[in-house]
Amino acid sequence: MKRNLTHALESWIRDGIRAIGQITITPTAQGGYELCHTDDLGKAELVAYTSAEDARALSFFDDANAYRPLKTAPTLKHGWRLNLNTGEELRHALDYFYPAMAALWHSHLQANLPAVPLRDTLNRQTGMYAATKRLQDEEGQELVGQACAASACAKRVLWAFSEGQALTRLTPEKLSAEPRPTPAGIQEIPLLCQEACNILVAACREVVKKRERSQSPPPQQTGSPSH
Ligand code: SF4
């Protein structure tokens, strides 16, 4: 599978794909690949890296050195370029920047990427996350409209709210896996979300808990005030 994915990646790039998320991929004359933040294309003063492993550290923090819990948040650090020699190294590096995203696109192209409705994901939660089963439709739709908006996450959302109930607060572009050029006219590998992530599930729990706290009566006073 990994070798297939490397070949697929090399072939997409031969066919003109040049971006994934906030990263631009430029084939080099030596048969390798140069990666940089798309905003940094053409800039000379970039810090040079040469190992796929370097992508791991580059993916952790944003420009303000704040930790990025969601790798697909549009907050990728600027100021670097990463030179890689082979398609294998490219696959490794992209997996650090955007875990599993090339593999999901590969599966999608093979019509083998079933999407899981949010309700199904929540209904199988256990322990402290079982509270998410009590998420109300309207509060859930509102939360998804904020947490999964393009300003918060670069993935395209493939799942429905529930079987037969579409998401209502995201744009049509956000809900489509269709490849389209970036604003700079670059062909990209779309980042796909086929099932709600842990961060969204945790946010669903917070919404439920907050509502239930606000609805619960204040604790009863027992006994008499002491004097
Ligand atoms: S559920 Fe998917 S689209 Fe929404 S924030 Fe998580 S990864 Fe992004």
Boltz pocket constraint, residues with backbone or C-beta under 6 A from the ligand:
constraints:
  - pocket:
      binder: B
      contacts: [[A, 72], [A, 147], [A, 148], [A, 152], [A, 153], [A, 154], [A, 155], [A, 156], [A, 157], [A, 193], [A, 195], [A, 196], [A, 197], [A, 198], [A, 199], [A, 200]]
      max_distance: 6.0
